[in-house]
Amino acid sequence: MLYEQFRTRLGQRWCVTQVGGGQIVLGEEGLRLALSGTQPTRYADAQLDDYAGMARRHFPWRPPLRFTVRARASGPLLGTAGFGFWNNPFSPLGGWPALPAALWFFHAAPPSNMPLALGVPGHGWRAASIDTTTARALQWAPLALPVALANRVGPLQRRIWPRVQHDLCLAEAPIAAPDRAWRNYVIEWRHDGARFSIDGSTVLETARVPQGPLGMVLWVDNQWMVATPRGRFGWGVSATPTQWLDIAQLTVET
């Protein structure tokens, strides 16, 4: 089975999460991470990850590496979805919270609103890098309230937020939503930067990246999140139709 091929090829332990109507099944051409129709009263998730039960300091992945996924989707997805690497900083399934670090292809549908990089919408698919765990990022913590207030004034936000964005290793680029055509998604993660590409075309290149360790995750769920530089935060779950994310190939070259 493709699931076992993933396990053998990467030499790692996969954790399978199927809650609230989430299912992972073997489709005609790959693994299908699917949600049956969900209600806005219960969290639903179909997820593969390789870090469950580990302390964050033991997560498996650091640069340099090249991560490749061949993927497609049922169409526009509600909730959140994606694939790549993160430090699992918070989860509806539990665990100790932490400051976020990630390097991934990520999607969040409205009412999600996370406009963290200037000029990038707060919802939709994106290639993204963030690391708020470094000393350089933490120096902004005592200034969180003044920065949030300043960001409510356009000229001040355009002056202050790029500095914060730089220190948080925050880089994003919107990408086209996956559809029913198979596409190759690649993350080349180096110590001095990262390159994201789709079918060989670069969609984001950045010199600001986490150094790890991070865990690998592939998922589709029904949650929404709000986190804005102006200090708005929120979380909830949405009703979704039947929807899916297919994975036909997954390789990591170190």
KEZA-779893 format. One record per residue (C-alpha): x, y, z; residue in three letters. Coordinates in steps of 0.02 Angstrom, whole numbers, plus 50000, padded with zeros to 5 digits. Example, Ala and Ser with C-alpha at 12.3 -4.5 7.8 and 13.67 -1.06 7.14 Angstrom:
2
@c1:50615 | c2:49775 | c3:50390 | rest:ALA
@c1:50684 | c2:49947 | c3:50357 | rest:SER
end
This chain:
254
@c1:50000 | c2:50000 | c3:50000 | rest:MET
@c1:50053 | c2:50179 | c3:49971 | rest:LEU
@c1:50043 | c2:50210 | c3:50158 | rest:TYR
@c1:50174 | c2:50075 | c3:50186 | rest:GLU
@c1:50280 | c2:50145 | c3:50044 | rest:GLN
@c1:50282 | c2:50313 | c3:50135 | rest:PHE
@c1:50335 | c2:50226 | c3:50295 | rest:ARG
@c1:50472 | c2:50123 | c3:50211 | rest:THR
@c1:50541 | c2:50260 | c3:50100 | rest:ARG
@c1:50558 | c2:50388 | c3:50238 | rest:LEU
@c1:50606 | c2:50264 | c3:50373 | rest:GLY
@c1:50489 | c2:50342 | c3:50499 | rest:GLN
@c1:50333 | c2:50313 | c3:50601 | rest:ARG
@c1:50173 | c2:50390 | c3:50534 | rest:TRP
@c1:50033 | c2:50440 | c3:50650 | rest:CYS
@c1:49860 | c2:50433 | c3:50571 | rest:VAL
@c1:49725 | c2:50551 | c3:50637 | rest:THR
@c1:49544 | c2:50525 | c3:50585 | rest:GLN
@c1:49420 | c2:50622 | c3:50693 | rest:VAL
@c1:49249 | c2:50700 | c3:50670 | rest:GLY
@c1:49219 | c2:50619 | c3:50501 | rest:GLY
@c1:49397 | c2:50634 | c3:50437 | rest:GLY
@c1:49460 | c2:50482 | c3:50343 | rest:GLN
@c1:49621 | c2:50427 | c3:50260 | rest:ILE
@c1:49591 | c2:50297 | c3:50124 | rest:VAL
@c1:49687 | c2:50221 | c3:49981 | rest:LEU
@c1:49618 | c2:50294 | c3:49821 | rest:GLY
@c1:49648 | c2:50244 | c3:49641 | rest:GLU
@c1:49808 | c2:50345 | c3:49628 | rest:GLU
@c1:49860 | c2:50387 | c3:49805 | rest:GLY
@c1:49812 | c2:50419 | c3:49984 | rest:LEU
@c1:49653 | c2:50522 | c3:50004 | rest:ARG
@c1:49637 | c2:50635 | c3:50156 | rest:LEU
@c1:49449 | c2:50665 | c3:50159 | rest:ALA
@c1:49313 | c2:50749 | c3:50260 | rest:LEU
@c1:49135 | c2:50691 | c3:50243 | rest:SER
@c1:49008 | c2:50829 | c3:50268 | rest:GLY
@c1:49043 | c2:50910 | c3:50439 | rest:THR
@c1:48943 | c2:51019 | c3:50558 | rest:GLN
@c1:49003 | c2:51180 | c3:50642 | rest:PRO
@c1:48995 | c2:51097 | c3:50813 | rest:THR
@c1:49136 | c2:50969 | c3:50804 | rest:ARG
@c1:49317 | c2:50972 | c3:50750 | rest:TYR
@c1:49354 | c2:50858 | c3:50601 | rest:ALA
@c1:49527 | c2:50811 | c3:50538 | rest:ASP
@c1:49612 | c2:50689 | c3:50420 | rest:ALA
@c1:49799 | c2:50699 | c3:50452 | rest:GLN
@c1:49965 | c2:50611 | c3:50432 | rest:LEU
@c1:50112 | c2:50667 | c3:50537 | rest:ASP
@c1:50277 | c2:50595 | c3:50600 | rest:ASP
@c1:50296 | c2:50681 | c3:50769 | rest:TYR
@c1:50151 | c2:50620 | c3:50879 | rest:ALA
@c1:50210 | c2:50583 | c3:51054 | rest:GLY
@c1:50380 | c2:50665 | c3:51030 | rest:MET
@c1:50451 | c2:50813 | c3:51125 | rest:ALA
@c1:50474 | c2:50958 | c3:51003 | rest:ARG
@c1:50663 | c2:50952 | c3:51025 | rest:ARG
@c1:50659 | c2:50775 | c3:50952 | rest:HIS
@c1:50558 | c2:50817 | c3:50795 | rest:PHE
@c1:50641 | c2:50731 | c3:50645 | rest:PRO
@c1:50679 | c2:50865 | c3:50515 | rest:TRP
@c1:50814 | c2:50998 | c3:50493 | rest:ARG
@c1:50894 | c2:51076 | c3:50339 | rest:PRO
@c1:50962 | c2:51039 | c3:50214 | rest:PRO
@c1:50828 | c2:50937 | c3:50127 | rest:LEU
@c1:50713 | c2:50933 | c3:49976 | rest:ARG
@c1:50530 | c2:50890 | c3:50007 | rest:PHE
@c1:50420 | c2:50840 | c3:49860 | rest:THR
@c1:50233 | c2:50805 | c3:49861 | rest:VAL
@c1:50122 | c2:50762 | c3:49712 | rest:ARG
@c1:49949 | c2:50822 | c3:49759 | rest:ALA
@c1:49776 | c2:50871 | c3:49699 | rest:ARG
@c1:49613 | c2:50924 | c3:49781 | rest:ALA
@c1:49427 | c2:50902 | c3:49756 | rest:SER
@c1:49408 | c2:51088 | c3:49724 | rest:GLY
@c1:49400 | c2:51242 | c3:49837 | rest:PRO
@c1:49425 | c2:51179 | c3:50016 | rest:LEU
@c1:49342 | c2:51247 | c3:50173 | rest:LEU
@c1:49434 | c2:51243 | c3:50338 | rest:GLY
@c1:49623 | c2:51227 | c3:50331 | rest:THR
@c1:49737 | c2:51109 | c3:50235 | rest:ALA
@c1:49917 | c2:51090 | c3:50181 | rest:GLY
@c1:50080 | c2:50995 | c3:50184 | rest:PHE
@c1:50257 | c2:51030 | c3:50242 | rest:GLY
@c1:50343 | c2:51056 | c3:50409 | rest:PHE
@c1:50296 | c2:51139 | c3:50575 | rest:TRP
@c1:50325 | c2:51124 | c3:50762 | rest:ASN
@c1:50144 | c2:51083 | c3:50806 | rest:ASN
@c1:50126 | c2:51238 | c3:50916 | rest:PRO
@c1:49939 | c2:51216 | c3:50949 | rest:PHE
@c1:49808 | c2:51088 | c3:50905 | rest:SER
@c1:49623 | c2:51058 | c3:50940 | rest:PRO
@c1:49678 | c2:50881 | c3:50980 | rest:LEU
@c1:49777 | c2:50941 | c3:51133 | rest:GLY
@c1:49959 | c2:50959 | c3:51182 | rest:GLY
@c1:50063 | c2:51096 | c3:51260 | rest:TRP
@c1:50056 | c2:51260 | c3:51161 | rest:PRO
@c1:50213 | c2:51341 | c3:51092 | rest:ALA
@c1:50265 | c2:51485 | c3:50981 | rest:LEU
@c1:50245 | c2:51436 | c3:50798 | rest:PRO
@c1:50377 | c2:51389 | c3:50670 | rest:ALA
@c1:50333 | c2:51320 | c3:50499 | rest:ALA
@c1:50390 | c2:51296 | c3:50320 | rest:LEU
@c1:50246 | c2:51234 | c3:50212 | rest:TRP
@c1:50110 | c2:51252 | c3:50082 | rest:PHE
@c1:49962 | c2:51311 | c3:50187 | rest:PHE
@c1:49779 | c2:51349 | c3:50156 | rest:HIS
@c1:49645 | c2:51432 | c3:50262 | rest:ALA
@c1:49471 | c2:51473 | c3:50198 | rest:ALA
@c1:49360 | c2:51615 | c3:50261 | rest:PRO
@c1:49312 | c2:51657 | c3:50395 | rest:PRO
@c1:49498 | c2:51629 | c3:50428 | rest:SER
@c1:49597 | c2:51790 | c3:50419 | rest:ASN
@c1:49786 | c2:51787 | c3:50447 | rest:MET
@c1:49863 | c2:51930 | c3:50346 | rest:PRO
@c1:50035 | c2:51910 | c3:50423 | rest:LEU
@c1:50142 | c2:51962 | c3:50274 | rest:ALA
@c1:50113 | c2:52133 | c3:50200 | rest:LEU
@c1:50025 | c2:52123 | c3:50032 | rest:GLY
@c1:49969 | c2:51941 | c3:50055 | rest:VAL
@c1:49784 | c2:51903 | c3:50085 | rest:PRO
@c1:49736 | c2:51831 | c3:50254 | rest:GLY
@c1:49655 | c2:51677 | c3:50177 | rest:HIS
@c1:49682 | c2:51561 | c3:50030 | rest:GLY
@c1:49829 | c2:51451 | c3:49980 | rest:TRP
@c1:50007 | c2:51512 | c3:50008 | rest:ARG
@c1:50187 | c2:51457 | c3:50019 | rest:ALA
@c1:50248 | c2:51515 | c3:50189 | rest:ALA
@c1:50392 | c2:51522 | c3:50312 | rest:SER
@c1:50384 | c2:51581 | c3:50494 | rest:ILE
@c1:50488 | c2:51560 | c3:50651 | rest:ASP
@c1:50435 | c2:51652 | c3:50808 | rest:THR
@c1:50546 | c2:51548 | c3:50924 | rest:THR
@c1:50711 | c2:51639 | c3:50899 | rest:THR
@c1:50787 | c2:51770 | c3:51014 | rest:ALA
@c1:50768 | c2:51897 | c3:50875 | rest:ARG
@c1:50581 | c2:51862 | c3:50865 | rest:ALA
@c1:50557 | c2:51859 | c3:51053 | rest:LEU
@c1:50626 | c2:52035 | c3:51072 | rest:GLN
@c1:50460 | c2:52097 | c3:51002 | rest:TRP
@c1:50355 | c2:52010 | c3:51137 | rest:ALA
@c1:50358 | c2:52156 | c3:51261 | rest:PRO
@c1:50306 | c2:52272 | c3:51118 | rest:LEU
@c1:50160 | c2:52166 | c3:51058 | rest:ALA
@c1:50024 | c2:52287 | c3:51115 | rest:LEU
@c1:50107 | c2:52448 | c3:51050 | rest:PRO
@c1:50144 | c2:52362 | c3:50884 | rest:VAL
@c1:49963 | c2:52301 | c3:50869 | rest:ALA
@c1:49899 | c2:52478 | c3:50901 | rest:LEU
@c1:50023 | c2:52554 | c3:50778 | rest:ALA
@c1:49969 | c2:52430 | c3:50645 | rest:ASN
@c1:49795 | c2:52505 | c3:50648 | rest:ARG
@c1:49869 | c2:52660 | c3:50566 | rest:VAL
@c1:49917 | c2:52620 | c3:50387 | rest:GLY
@c1:50077 | c2:52726 | c3:50373 | rest:PRO
@c1:50140 | c2:52661 | c3:50541 | rest:LEU
@c1:50105 | c2:52481 | c3:50493 | rest:GLN
@c1:50201 | c2:52500 | c3:50330 | rest:ARG
@c1:50348 | c2:52570 | c3:50429 | rest:ARG
@c1:50350 | c2:52451 | c3:50579 | rest:ILE
@c1:50281 | c2:52285 | c3:50518 | rest:TRP
@c1:50418 | c2:52246 | c3:50389 | rest:PRO
@c1:50545 | c2:52248 | c3:50533 | rest:ARG
@c1:50437 | c2:52129 | c3:50635 | rest:VAL
@c1:50408 | c2:52021 | c3:50482 | rest:GLN
@c1:50596 | c2:52007 | c3:50453 | rest:HIS
@c1:50633 | c2:51957 | c3:50633 | rest:ASP
@c1:50493 | c2:51827 | c3:50632 | rest:LEU
@c1:50567 | c2:51745 | c3:50475 | rest:CYS
@c1:50398 | c2:51782 | c3:50399 | rest:LEU
@c1:50386 | c2:51763 | c3:50211 | rest:ALA
@c1:50231 | c2:51716 | c3:50110 | rest:GLU
@c1:50171 | c2:51710 | c3:49931 | rest:ALA
@c1:49992 | c2:51671 | c3:49873 | rest:PRO
@c1:49978 | c2:51521 | c3:49757 | rest:ILE
@c1:49842 | c2:51448 | c3:49647 | rest:ALA
@c1:49726 | c2:51329 | c3:49739 | rest:ALA
@c1:49752 | c2:51145 | c3:49698 | rest:PRO
@c1:49617 | c2:51071 | c3:49588 | rest:ASP
@c1:49590 | c2:50898 | c3:49512 | rest:ARG
@c1:49749 | c2:50908 | c3:49408 | rest:ALA
@c1:49903 | c2:50829 | c3:49486 | rest:TRP
@c1:50043 | c2:50951 | c3:49527 | rest:ARG
@c1:50216 | c2:50934 | c3:49603 | rest:ASN
@c1:50249 | c2:51041 | c3:49756 | rest:TYR
@c1:50430 | c2:51060 | c3:49812 | rest:VAL
@c1:50513 | c2:51140 | c3:49964 | rest:ILE
@c1:50703 | c2:51155 | c3:49957 | rest:GLU
@c1:50751 | c2:51194 | c3:50137 | rest:TRP
@c1:50929 | c2:51255 | c3:50167 | rest:ARG
@c1:51015 | c2:51330 | c3:50318 | rest:HIS
@c1:51022 | c2:51497 | c3:50228 | rest:ASP
@c1:50850 | c2:51498 | c3:50148 | rest:GLY
@c1:50713 | c2:51404 | c3:50058 | rest:ALA
@c1:50638 | c2:51390 | c3:49885 | rest:ARG
@c1:50457 | c2:51340 | c3:49853 | rest:PHE
@c1:50407 | c2:51282 | c3:49679 | rest:SER
@c1:50255 | c2:51208 | c3:49591 | rest:ILE
@c1:50283 | c2:51104 | c3:49434 | rest:ASP
@c1:50459 | c2:51175 | c3:49423 | rest:GLY
@c1:50410 | c2:51359 | c3:49436 | rest:SER
@c1:50471 | c2:51457 | c3:49588 | rest:THR
@c1:50329 | c2:51534 | c3:49688 | rest:VAL
@c1:50429 | c2:51594 | c3:49840 | rest:LEU
@c1:50612 | c2:51612 | c3:49883 | rest:GLU
@c1:50667 | c2:51676 | c3:50054 | rest:THR
@c1:50826 | c2:51691 | c3:50156 | rest:ALA
@c1:50727 | c2:51686 | c3:50319 | rest:ARG
@c1:50685 | c2:51510 | c3:50375 | rest:VAL
@c1:50670 | c2:51405 | c3:50533 | rest:PRO
@c1:50820 | c2:51297 | c3:50576 | rest:GLN
@c1:50715 | c2:51159 | c3:50653 | rest:GLY
@c1:50686 | c2:51033 | c3:50717 | rest:PRO
@c1:50513 | c2:51023 | c3:50637 | rest:LEU
@c1:50389 | c2:50883 | c3:50606 | rest:GLY
@c1:50308 | c2:50836 | c3:50441 | rest:MET
@c1:50119 | c2:50853 | c3:50422 | rest:VAL
@c1:49988 | c2:50830 | c3:50285 | rest:LEU
@c1:49807 | c2:50868 | c3:50329 | rest:TRP
@c1:49634 | c2:50935 | c3:50289 | rest:VAL
@c1:49517 | c2:50994 | c3:50429 | rest:ASP
@c1:49368 | c2:51107 | c3:50462 | rest:ASN
@c1:49442 | c2:51239 | c3:50577 | rest:GLN
@c1:49458 | c2:51426 | c3:50548 | rest:TRP
@c1:49578 | c2:51547 | c3:50632 | rest:MET
@c1:49598 | c2:51735 | c3:50646 | rest:VAL
@c1:49766 | c2:51813 | c3:50691 | rest:ALA
@c1:49804 | c2:51987 | c3:50628 | rest:THR
@c1:49946 | c2:52111 | c3:50658 | rest:PRO
@c1:49813 | c2:52228 | c3:50727 | rest:ARG
@c1:49781 | c2:52113 | c3:50875 | rest:GLY
@c1:49624 | c2:52018 | c3:50821 | rest:ARG
@c1:49619 | c2:51833 | c3:50865 | rest:PHE
@c1:49488 | c2:51698 | c3:50849 | rest:GLY
@c1:49460 | c2:51512 | c3:50819 | rest:TRP
@c1:49315 | c2:51399 | c3:50774 | rest:GLY
@c1:49254 | c2:51260 | c3:50661 | rest:VAL
@c1:49149 | c2:51269 | c3:50503 | rest:SER
@c1:49025 | c2:51158 | c3:50415 | rest:ALA
@c1:49105 | c2:51081 | c3:50261 | rest:THR
@c1:49043 | c2:50979 | c3:50114 | rest:PRO
@c1:49129 | c2:50817 | c3:50067 | rest:THR
@c1:49304 | c2:50868 | c3:50014 | rest:GLN
@c1:49474 | c2:50788 | c3:49995 | rest:TRP
@c1:49661 | c2:50811 | c3:49967 | rest:LEU
@c1:49751 | c2:50672 | c3:49871 | rest:ASP
@c1:49935 | c2:50630 | c3:49893 | rest:ILE
@c1:50013 | c2:50519 | c3:49759 | rest:ALA
@c1:50196 | c2:50540 | c3:49800 | rest:GLN
@c1:50298 | c2:50598 | c3:49947 | rest:LEU
@c1:50488 | c2:50602 | c3:49951 | rest:THR
@c1:50619 | c2:50685 | c3:50060 | rest:VAL
@c1:50799 | c2:50697 | c3:49999 | rest:GLU
@c1:50927 | c2:50750 | c3:50128 | rest:THR
end
